[in-house]
C-alpha cells in the first residue's frame, strides 16, 4: 500500500512539473510572437527613447524625427497581420497616392498596442515605402510593403528587474526555422491592451552570426 501511495505522489508531482513547464513554454512562444512583430518588419536596432547617445546603432523612436517610422510600423503591421479588416481599396480609381487606404486610427492602435506610444500623424513622401495622410486615412501602394525576407524571434531566456522584462534568444528565417541568423536582446514592460496582459517594447538590439 505504501508503495502505491508513493508512486501516486510521484505521478502527481510529475504532472504538476509538466504543467508548469508547459505554461513556461507557452509564455516563451507568446513572447517570441511579440518580438517577431518587429523583426518581421526589419526592425532590429531601436529603442523608444529620445536620443541619449548610449548606443549609436539604435534608432530612437522617441525622437519626433523618427515619428514616420512608428507610422510605417503601424501601416505594415496591419498589412501583414490584419489586411482584411484594415486595408481597403482607394475609392478613387485615379488616386495619386496609391491603390490602398487605411484608417489613421488603425495605425494609432497598432503603435499603442506594441509601443505604448502616441502617433503624430503626417505624410512621408521622401522615404520608401511612401504614405500620404488625407482625411483621416493613409494612402499607399500595398505591393510596396512586402518584406524581402521574413525574420522571426525565438525567445529562449527571460529575466525581470523591476518593471523591465528582458527577453533574449535567436533570430531565424520564418520559412526555415532551422536557419539561425543571429541573437537578440529585447526589453519590454508589462502592458494592458483590450483588457489583456501583454507587453510594450522598450528596446531591441541584435547581433548577427557571421
N, C-alpha and C positions, 0 to 999 in steps of 0.2 A: 504493500500500500504506500509506504514512504517513497519507494522508487517511482511509483506512478505520479505521486504528488510533485516530486522533484522534477520529473520530466515535463509535467504540465506547466510548472513555473518557468522552466527554461523556454518552452514553446511560447508562452505569453510574452516573456522578455524579448525573445527574438522577433515576435510580431510587432511589439512596440518599437524596437530599434529600427525595424524595416520600415514602419510607417513614418518614423522620424526622418530617415534617410530619403524616403520618397518625397516628403514635404520640402526638404532641403534642395533636392534635385529640381522640383517644380519651381522653387523660388529662383534658382540659378537660371533656369530656362526663361522665366519671366524677365529677369534682368538682362539676359542675352538679347531677347526681343527688343527690350527698351533701348539698349545701346545700338542695336542694329538699325534703328530708325535714323540714326545719324550716319553711321558708316555706309549704309546703302546709298546715301547721297554724296559720299566722298568727303564727309566732314570728319577729319581725324585729328586736327590740331586746333583747339579753341577753348575759350572759357567765356563766362557770361559777365565778366567784369569790364570796367574801363581799363585802358592801358596802364599796367602797373610796372612794366619793364622787367619783370622777373624771368620771363621766357620769351625771347624774340620770335620763336616759332609760332606762338599762339596768335590766332585771330581773336581779338577782344570784342565779343558781340555786344558788350555793354556800351561801346562807343557808338554815337549816332552815325558816324561814317559807315558803320557796318550794318545799319538797320536793314538795308536792302538784302543782306544775307539771311536775316531772320524771315523776311517776306519770301525770299526764294525757298527757304526750308518749308514754310507753310504751304506754298503752292505745290512743290514737288511731293511733299508728304501726302497730300490729298490725291494727287495724280496717281501715285504708286499704291496707296492703301485704301482709298475710298473714291475711286473715279466715278462710280455710278451715281453717288449721292451728292458729289460736289462739283463735278466738271460737266459743263453744258456747252452746246454749240453756240457760237455767237449768232444772235438773231439777225444781224446784218450780214448778208452774204458777201458784201464788199468791205467788210470790217478791215480797216487799215492796220489794226493792232494784233491780228491773229485769228485763228479759227475757233478758239475756245474761250470761255469765261468762267470765273469762279468768284463766289461772294467773298468780299473782304472779311466778312465775319468768319467764314470757314478758315481763312488764313490765320486770323487772330486766334481762333480756338486751337489750332494746331500748335502755334507758338506758346500759348498759355499752358497747354497740356504738357509739353515736353521741356519748356524752359522756365515756365512761371514768369514770363516777361510780357510786357505790353508792346504792341506794334504801333509805330507811327507810319501810317500808310502813305506810300509815294510811288512814283513811276521810276523805272530804271530802263532807259533805252541805250545805255552805254556799255552794259555788260551782258554776256551771253549766259543763259538764255534771257531775252528781254521780257519785260512785262509792263503793261500800261494800266493805270488806275483811272476808271471813268465811272461815275455814278454808282459808287459803292461796289464795283466789280473789277476784278483783274482780268485783262485780256492778254492772251498769249497763244503761241502755236504749240499745241500739245506734243507734237512729234519731237520738238527740240528738248524735251525734258526727260528723255530716256537715258539712264546712266549707261556709260560704256561698259562698266564692269560692276557687278553687284557683290559687295563685300559685307559679310555678317560678323557678329561678335559672339564668341563663346566665353561666357563668364565662368571662371574656374575658382576664383578666390574672392572673398568678401570680408571686409572689416568695417568697423564703425567707431568713430570718435566724436562724441557729442552728437551734433545734428548732421554730420557729414559721413556719408557712406562711400567707401572706396571699393570699386569693382575692378578686377583685373583678369586678364585671360589672353586668348589668342584671336587674331583676325583670320578669317578663312573665306575662300571662294564659295559663294552661295550655291553655285552649280556643281561644285565638287568639294564636299566638306573636308575631305582628307587633305586638300591642298591648303596648308597653313602658311600664311603670308607674313605674319608678324605678331607683335604683342601690343597690348594697350593697357592704360590705366585711366579709369573714369571716376570722377567724383560727382556725387548727386546728393540731394536732400529729400527727405520724405515730403510727399506732395499729395493733395487730395484733388481728384478730378472726377466730376459727376458722382460725388459721394463715395468714390472708391480709392483705396490706398494705392499709390504709385510713387514715382519719383520725378524730380525735376533735375535736369542735368546742370552741373556747375562747371565741369571741365572735362576734356578728353585729350589725352596725349598718346601717340602711337609710335612704335619703333618697328621697322621692317627688317625681315630676315634678308640676308644677302643672297 
